[in-house]
Amino acid sequence: MLQIQPALTEQVQAGREQVARIGRFLFDRHLTDAGGGNISLRVGDIFCMSPTLAGQNKQWQLTPDDVLVVDSRGQILEGEGGLTREISVHFGLHERFGDYGRAVIHAHPRNLMVFACANLPMPPVMEATRKFGTTPVIEYAPAHSPVLGERIVATMRGREAMIAKHAAGTIAPWHGLFLIGKNLPAALDAVERLDTNAYAIMMSQHLGASPMLRAESAAMEAAIADFRPD
């Protein structure tokens, strides 16, 4: 088995601990489910990644030792289990946007999944999600297909500054959310903000709000632009 560089050993172990902890958080808050999702964190030229079937087999109750340590060729250096079938998305995002972000999360957030299943992009309707802009939706590609990675990567081009500052996400229709962030806590934060944004849009219809909160979002933008401190 290939060895991890001694200088990276502590960082890799800290990364494995972080992936395990954030995976549990995603599951506990319905930001992903037992049916799927995956996480990767780049540490130098090495990746800490959740194993395939982390939800089904472990219910996301991962220990650091469960988290895979993978090199850039996809060889598992440490950990039990296999690579996610969406490895092409993770490697594609890390390769293309590694100068801006270190963490990738694929999740099935309960509320945002409505947008995925409706094959719809999601506009930002909260002050806390304005920074992400509209979350786009790609043309369909199967989870195991390299085309999925190519299409997700393509939507991130032009959003490099957004990734470096916080994160950027894309919806895969009938599948879920793919997101890359400057680090793993920022990526987690973005997943939850986007899911709350989805919830706000859907529940607003009970208040008689405009479709997709378009009128209310315009009012928010006007209020923000017109604000002057006393």
Solvent accessible surface area in square Angstrom, and as a share of the most:
residue,aa,sasa,rsa
1,M,173,0.77
2,L,86,0.43
3,Q,154,0.68
4,I,25,0.13
5,Q,111,0.49
6,P,122,0.77
7,A,86,0.67
8,L,24,0.12
9,T,73,0.42
10,E,147,0.66
11,Q,100,0.44
12,V,3,0.02
13,Q,69,0.31
14,A,58,0.45
15,G,4,0.04
16,R,12,0.05
17,E,84,0.37
18,Q,43,0.19
19,V,0,0.00
20,A,1,0.01
21,R,128,0.47
22,I,2,0.01
23,G,0,0.00
24,R,81,0.30
25,F,79,0.33
26,L,1,0.01
27,F,56,0.23
28,D,97,0.50
29,R,125,0.45
30,H,94,0.42
31,L,3,0.01
32,T,5,0.03
33,D,58,0.30
34,A,44,0.34
35,G,69,0.66
36,G,19,0.19
37,G,11,0.10
38,N,9,0.05
39,I,0,0.00
40,S,0,0.00
41,L,5,0.02
42,R,52,0.19
43,V,5,0.03
44,G,38,0.37
45,D,108,0.56
46,I,13,0.06
47,F,15,0.06
48,C,0,0.00
49,M,3,0.01
50,S,1,0.01
51,P,11,0.07
52,T,53,0.31
53,L,91,0.45
54,A,3,0.02
55,G,1,0.01
56,Q,113,0.50
57,N,93,0.48
58,K,87,0.37
59,Q,85,0.38
60,W,1,0.00
61,Q,93,0.41
62,L,2,0.01
63,T,71,0.41
64,P,40,0.25
65,D,98,0.51
66,D,22,0.12
67,V,0,0.00
68,L,0,0.00
69,V,0,0.00
70,V,0,0.00
71,D,16,0.08
72,S,76,0.49
73,R,168,0.61
74,G,17,0.17
75,Q,81,0.36
76,I,57,0.29
77,L,7,0.03
78,E,67,0.30
79,G,26,0.25
80,E,140,0.63
81,G,50,0.48
82,G,28,0.27
83,L,56,0.28
84,T,7,0.04
85,R,157,0.57
86,E,8,0.04
87,I,38,0.19
88,S,37,0.24
89,V,0,0.00
90,H,0,0.00
91,F,43,0.18
92,G,20,0.19
93,L,0,0.00
94,H,8,0.04
95,E,153,0.69
96,R,100,0.36
97,F,0,0.00
98,G,14,0.14
99,D,138,0.71
100,Y,85,0.32
101,G,1,0.01
102,R,92,0.34
103,A,0,0.00
104,V,0,0.00
105,I,1,0.00
106,H,2,0.01
107,A,0,0.00
108,H,27,0.12
109,P,0,0.00
110,R,151,0.55
111,N,32,0.17
112,L,0,0.00
113,M,42,0.19
114,V,72,0.41
115,F,7,0.03
116,A,0,0.00
117,C,75,0.45
118,A,52,0.41
119,N,62,0.32
120,L,79,0.39
121,P,55,0.35
122,M,1,0.01
123,P,35,0.22
124,P,29,0.18
125,V,18,0.11
126,M,46,0.20
127,E,129,0.58
128,A,38,0.29
129,T,0,0.00
130,R,91,0.33
131,K,82,0.35
132,F,4,0.02
133,G,26,0.25
134,T,73,0.43
135,T,3,0.02
136,P,36,0.23
137,V,36,0.21
138,I,11,0.05
139,E,125,0.56
140,Y,111,0.42
141,A,5,0.04
142,P,47,0.30
143,A,12,0.09
144,H,127,0.57
145,S,13,0.09
146,P,88,0.56
147,V,57,0.33
148,L,0,0.00
149,G,3,0.03
150,E,112,0.50
151,R,74,0.27
152,I,0,0.00
153,V,13,0.07
154,A,49,0.38
155,T,37,0.21
156,M,0,0.00
157,R,130,0.48
158,G,71,0.68
159,R,31,0.11
160,E,31,0.14
161,A,82,0.63
162,M,47,0.21
163,I,0,0.00
164,A,49,0.38
165,K,144,0.61
166,H,12,0.05
167,A,0,0.00
168,A,0,0.00
169,G,3,0.03
170,T,0,0.00
171,I,0,0.00
172,A,1,0.01
173,P,2,0.01
174,W,141,0.50
175,H,28,0.12
176,G,0,0.00
177,L,1,0.00
178,F,0,0.00
179,L,1,0.00
180,I,0,0.00
181,G,0,0.00
182,K,85,0.36
183,N,47,0.24
184,L,0,0.00
185,P,64,0.40
186,A,11,0.08
187,A,0,0.00
188,L,24,0.12
189,D,52,0.27
190,A,0,0.00
191,V,0,0.00
192,E,48,0.21
193,R,63,0.23
194,L,4,0.02
195,D,10,0.05
196,T,62,0.36
197,N,1,0.00
198,A,0,0.00
199,Y,105,0.40
200,A,32,0.25
201,I,7,0.03
202,M,55,0.24
203,M,83,0.37
204,S,9,0.06
205,Q,90,0.40
206,H,147,0.66
207,L,157,0.78
208,G,68,0.66
209,A,21,0.16
210,S,28,0.18
211,P,88,0.56
212,M,42,0.19
213,L,21,0.10
214,R,156,0.57
215,A,64,0.50
216,E,72,0.32
217,S,21,0.14
218,A,63,0.49
219,A,62,0.48
220,M,36,0.16
221,E,72,0.32
222,A,53,0.41
223,A,64,0.49
224,I,61,0.31
225,A,68,0.53
226,D,103,0.54
227,F,141,0.59
228,R,170,0.62
229,P,103,0.65
230,D,193,1.00
